[in-house]
Amino acid sequence: MARILGIDPGSRLTGYGVIEETDRGTSRYIASGSIRIEANSFPKRLKQIFDGITEVIALYQPEEMAIEQVFMHKNADSALKLGQARGAAICASMVAGLPVSEYAARQVKQALVGKGSADKLQVQHMVKVLLNIQGELQIDASDALGISLCHSHYQHTEQRLKQAGV
C-alpha cells in the first residue's frame, strides 16, 4: 500500500494530489490542492514551490512522487519556466528521499481516459469517478491527482508483468 504524491507543476500555480493504494488494488483519495505562487521575482517563486512541496510532503507523508514531464510550448520562455518549476518540485522530493517518476501528459490522459488527446475536463471527470470525489475539484488539483493515478496504474501493470515472468 503506497502513498503517492502527484504534482502538476506551474510557475504561478502548482497543483498537488495525494492518493493511497489499497490492498484491493484500488486508489483512495487523501488530499489535493494548489500552491499559489505570490512572489514577483522568479527565483522567489521557485523557492515558494520548493517550500510548498516540502510542506505537502511533511503533512501527508507520501512514499513516492509522480510529476508531469515538460512538453514544448509554442513559447520557449514558458517551457523554460515550467521546467524550472518542475525542478523546484523534484528537488523538494529528492531532499525528502522520495523516488520520482515522470509521465508525459499524453500518458496520463491515456491511462485515465483511454485517449491521449483527452481534454482537462475529461481527465477531471475520470479522476472524480475513480477516486469517488463529490463536489468541486480544481483543475490543477485534478491534473495532479491524475498523475498520481497514472503512476499507480503503471506500477500495478509493471508488478503484474513481473509476476507473469515478462
C-alpha positions as YAML, in Angstrom:
chain: A
units: angstrom
residues:
- id: 1
  name: MET
  ca: [0.00, 0.00, 0.00]
- id: 2
  name: ALA
  ca: [1.85, 3.10, -1.25]
- id: 3
  name: ARG
  ca: [1.02, 6.74, -0.78]
- id: 4
  name: ILE
  ca: [1.68, 8.71, -3.96]
- id: 5
  name: LEU
  ca: [2.08, 12.46, -4.40]
- id: 6
  name: GLY
  ca: [1.26, 13.76, -7.88]
- id: 7
  name: ILE
  ca: [2.45, 17.18, -9.00]
- id: 8
  name: ASP
  ca: [1.13, 19.36, -11.81]
- id: 9
  name: PRO
  ca: [3.88, 21.99, -11.93]
- id: 10
  name: GLY
  ca: [3.41, 25.64, -12.79]
- id: 11
  name: SER
  ca: [5.29, 28.85, -12.10]
- id: 12
  name: ARG
  ca: [2.15, 30.61, -10.79]
- id: 13
  name: LEU
  ca: [0.03, 27.67, -9.62]
- id: 14
  name: THR
  ca: [1.32, 24.19, -8.78]
- id: 15
  name: GLY
  ca: [-1.28, 21.51, -8.22]
- id: 16
  name: TYR
  ca: [-0.78, 18.55, -5.91]
- id: 17
  name: GLY
  ca: [-2.75, 15.40, -5.27]
- id: 18
  name: VAL
  ca: [-2.17, 12.58, -2.80]
- id: 19
  name: ILE
  ca: [-3.66, 9.12, -3.15]
- id: 20
  name: GLU
  ca: [-3.13, 5.87, -1.31]
- id: 21
  name: GLU
  ca: [-3.24, 2.46, -2.93]
- id: 22
  name: THR
  ca: [-5.43, -0.01, -1.07]
- id: 23
  name: ASP
  ca: [-4.89, -3.73, -0.52]
- id: 24
  name: ARG
  ca: [-7.59, -4.39, -3.12]
- id: 25
  name: GLY
  ca: [-5.62, -2.64, -5.87]
- id: 26
  name: THR
  ca: [-7.77, 0.47, -5.90]
- id: 27
  name: SER
  ca: [-6.81, 4.03, -5.00]
- id: 28
  name: ARG
  ca: [-8.16, 6.16, -2.19]
- id: 29
  name: TYR
  ca: [-8.23, 9.96, -2.19]
- id: 30
  name: ILE
  ca: [-6.17, 11.55, 0.61]
- id: 31
  name: ALA
  ca: [-5.79, 15.24, -0.30]
- id: 32
  name: SER
  ca: [-5.39, 17.72, -3.12]
- id: 33
  name: GLY
  ca: [-4.94, 21.42, -3.65]
- id: 34
  name: SER
  ca: [-2.81, 24.09, -5.22]
- id: 35
  name: ILE
  ca: [0.22, 26.04, -4.15]
- id: 36
  name: ARG
  ca: [-0.41, 29.63, -5.20]
- id: 37
  name: ILE
  ca: [2.81, 31.40, -6.06]
- id: 38
  name: GLU
  ca: [2.68, 35.05, -4.98]
- id: 39
  name: ALA
  ca: [6.29, 36.24, -5.41]
- id: 40
  name: ASN
  ca: [7.18, 38.56, -8.25]
- id: 41
  name: SER
  ca: [10.80, 37.55, -8.78]
- id: 42
  name: PHE
  ca: [11.20, 34.19, -10.48]
- id: 43
  name: PRO
  ca: [13.83, 32.82, -8.04]
- id: 44
  name: LYS
  ca: [11.44, 33.59, -5.16]
- id: 45
  name: ARG
  ca: [8.64, 31.77, -7.00]
- id: 46
  name: LEU
  ca: [10.86, 28.70, -7.30]
- id: 47
  name: LYS
  ca: [11.56, 28.86, -3.57]
- id: 48
  name: GLN
  ca: [7.82, 29.06, -2.86]
- id: 49
  name: ILE
  ca: [7.27, 25.93, -4.98]
- id: 50
  name: PHE
  ca: [10.09, 24.13, -3.17]
- id: 51
  name: ASP
  ca: [8.78, 25.19, 0.25]
- id: 52
  name: GLY
  ca: [5.16, 24.36, -0.67]
- id: 53
  name: ILE
  ca: [6.02, 20.85, -1.88]
- id: 54
  name: THR
  ca: [8.21, 20.33, 1.19]
- id: 55
  name: GLU
  ca: [5.23, 21.26, 3.38]
- id: 56
  name: VAL
  ca: [2.86, 18.93, 1.49]
- id: 57
  name: ILE
  ca: [5.38, 16.08, 1.88]
- id: 58
  name: ALA
  ca: [5.72, 16.72, 5.61]
- id: 59
  name: LEU
  ca: [1.94, 16.87, 6.06]
- id: 60
  name: TYR
  ca: [0.87, 13.82, 4.01]
- id: 61
  name: GLN
  ca: [3.99, 11.61, 4.18]
- id: 62
  name: PRO
  ca: [3.94, 10.18, 0.63]
- id: 63
  name: GLU
  ca: [6.33, 7.37, -0.26]
- id: 64
  name: GLU
  ca: [6.63, 8.22, -3.96]
- id: 65
  name: MET
  ca: [6.19, 11.23, -6.20]
- id: 66
  name: ALA
  ca: [5.00, 11.44, -9.81]
- id: 67
  name: ILE
  ca: [5.25, 14.58, -11.91]
- id: 68
  name: GLU
  ca: [4.27, 15.62, -15.40]
- id: 69
  name: GLN
  ca: [7.09, 15.93, -17.94]
- id: 70
  name: VAL
  ca: [7.69, 19.20, -19.72]
- id: 71
  name: PHE
  ca: [6.21, 19.42, -23.18]
- id: 72
  name: MET
  ca: [7.31, 22.03, -25.69]
- id: 73
  name: HIS
  ca: [5.09, 25.08, -25.58]
- id: 74
  name: LYS
  ca: [4.76, 27.42, -28.52]
- id: 75
  name: ASN
  ca: [6.56, 29.90, -26.30]
- id: 76
  name: ALA
  ca: [10.08, 28.73, -25.36]
- id: 77
  name: ASP
  ca: [10.16, 31.09, -22.36]
- id: 78
  name: SER
  ca: [7.03, 29.42, -20.91]
- id: 79
  name: ALA
  ca: [8.54, 25.96, -21.40]
- id: 80
  name: LEU
  ca: [11.73, 27.05, -19.65]
- id: 81
  name: LYS
  ca: [9.80, 28.46, -16.68]
- id: 82
  name: LEU
  ca: [7.70, 25.29, -16.45]
- id: 83
  name: GLY
  ca: [10.87, 23.21, -16.48]
- id: 84
  name: GLN
  ca: [12.32, 25.26, -13.65]
- id: 85
  name: ALA
  ca: [9.09, 24.91, -11.63]
- id: 86
  name: ARG
  ca: [9.32, 21.13, -12.16]
- id: 87
  name: GLY
  ca: [12.93, 21.25, -10.99]
- id: 88
  name: ALA
  ca: [11.98, 23.00, -7.75]
- id: 89
  name: ALA
  ca: [9.29, 20.36, -7.05]
- id: 90
  name: ILE
  ca: [11.63, 17.48, -7.92]
- id: 91
  name: CYS
  ca: [14.35, 18.90, -5.66]
- id: 92
  name: ALA
  ca: [11.89, 19.09, -2.75]
- id: 93
  name: SER
  ca: [11.01, 15.43, -3.30]
- id: 94
  name: MET
  ca: [14.63, 14.36, -3.60]
- id: 95
  name: VAL
  ca: [15.57, 16.21, -0.39]
- id: 96
  name: ALA
  ca: [12.76, 14.25, 1.32]
- id: 97
  name: GLY
  ca: [14.15, 10.99, -0.11]
- id: 98
  name: LEU
  ca: [11.18, 10.21, -2.37]
- id: 99
  name: PRO
  ca: [11.65, 8.36, -5.65]
- id: 100
  name: VAL
  ca: [10.39, 10.45, -8.57]
- id: 101
  name: SER
  ca: [8.64, 9.15, -11.69]
- id: 102
  name: GLU
  ca: [7.83, 11.28, -14.71]
- id: 103
  name: TYR
  ca: [4.94, 10.93, -17.14]
- id: 104
  name: ALA
  ca: [4.05, 12.73, -20.36]
- id: 105
  name: ALA
  ca: [0.67, 14.45, -20.43]
- id: 106
  name: ARG
  ca: [-0.46, 12.02, -23.16]
- id: 107
  name: GLN
  ca: [0.44, 9.05, -20.93]
- id: 108
  name: VAL
  ca: [-1.66, 10.44, -18.09]
- id: 109
  name: LYS
  ca: [-4.64, 11.06, -20.36]
- id: 110
  name: GLN
  ca: [-4.30, 7.61, -21.94]
- id: 111
  name: ALA
  ca: [-4.14, 5.91, -18.52]
- id: 112
  name: LEU
  ca: [-7.22, 7.72, -17.20]
- id: 113
  name: VAL
  ca: [-9.46, 8.38, -20.18]
- id: 114
  name: GLY
  ca: [-8.16, 5.88, -22.73]
- id: 115
  name: LYS
  ca: [-7.37, 8.67, -25.18]
- id: 116
  name: GLY
  ca: [-4.10, 10.62, -25.21]
- id: 117
  name: SER
  ca: [-5.82, 13.68, -26.66]
- id: 118
  name: ALA
  ca: [-8.44, 13.97, -23.90]
- id: 119
  name: ASP
  ca: [-9.14, 17.45, -22.56]
- id: 120
  name: LYS
  ca: [-8.77, 18.63, -18.97]
- id: 121
  name: LEU
  ca: [-12.48, 18.29, -18.21]
- id: 122
  name: GLN
  ca: [-12.46, 14.63, -19.29]
- id: 123
  name: VAL
  ca: [-9.44, 13.98, -17.06]
- id: 124
  name: GLN
  ca: [-11.14, 15.81, -14.19]
- id: 125
  name: HIS
  ca: [-14.30, 13.72, -14.64]
- id: 126
  name: MET
  ca: [-12.38, 10.42, -14.58]
- id: 127
  name: VAL
  ca: [-10.36, 11.48, -11.53]
- id: 128
  name: LYS
  ca: [-13.59, 12.23, -9.67]
- id: 129
  name: VAL
  ca: [-15.11, 8.89, -10.73]
- id: 130
  name: LEU
  ca: [-12.02, 6.80, -9.93]
- id: 131
  name: LEU
  ca: [-11.50, 8.43, -6.53]
- id: 132
  name: ASN
  ca: [-15.21, 8.85, -5.70]
- id: 133
  name: ILE
  ca: [-14.85, 12.61, -5.20]
- id: 134
  name: GLN
  ca: [-18.09, 14.56, -4.83]
- id: 135
  name: GLY
  ca: [-18.34, 18.29, -5.46]
- id: 136
  name: GLU
  ca: [-15.84, 20.77, -6.86]
- id: 137
  name: LEU
  ca: [-12.26, 19.90, -7.75]
- id: 138
  name: GLN
  ca: [-9.80, 22.49, -9.08]
- id: 139
  name: ILE
  ca: [-8.33, 21.68, -12.50]
- id: 140
  name: ASP
  ca: [-4.73, 21.87, -11.21]
- id: 141
  name: ALA
  ca: [-5.57, 19.53, -8.34]
- id: 142
  name: SER
  ca: [-7.40, 17.09, -10.63]
- id: 143
  name: ASP
  ca: [-4.42, 17.07, -13.01]
- id: 144
  name: ALA
  ca: [-2.11, 16.28, -10.09]
- id: 145
  name: LEU
  ca: [-4.42, 13.50, -8.87]
- id: 146
  name: GLY
  ca: [-4.49, 12.19, -12.44]
- id: 147
  name: ILE
  ca: [-0.70, 12.00, -12.43]
- id: 148
  name: SER
  ca: [-0.86, 10.07, -9.13]
- id: 149
  name: LEU
  ca: [-3.41, 7.65, -10.58]
- id: 150
  name: CYS
  ca: [-1.37, 7.21, -13.75]
- id: 151
  name: HIS
  ca: [1.67, 6.32, -11.65]
- id: 152
  name: SER
  ca: [-0.37, 3.82, -9.65]
- id: 153
  name: HIS
  ca: [-1.69, 2.19, -12.85]
- id: 154
  name: TYR
  ca: [1.80, 1.92, -14.34]
- id: 155
  name: GLN
  ca: [3.19, 0.46, -11.11]
- id: 156
  name: HIS
  ca: [0.42, -2.17, -10.95]
- id: 157
  name: THR
  ca: [0.97, -3.10, -14.59]
- id: 158
  name: GLU
  ca: [4.72, -3.43, -14.05]
- id: 159
  name: GLN
  ca: [4.12, -5.61, -10.98]
- id: 160
  name: ARG
  ca: [1.71, -7.88, -12.88]
- id: 161
  name: LEU
  ca: [4.21, -8.25, -15.73]
- id: 162
  name: LYS
  ca: [6.96, -9.25, -13.29]
- id: 163
  name: GLN
  ca: [4.67, -11.82, -11.68]
- id: 164
  name: ALA
  ca: [3.89, -13.23, -15.12]
- id: 165
  name: GLY
  ca: [7.61, -13.51, -15.86]
- id: 166
  name: VAL
  ca: [7.54, -10.99, -18.69]
...
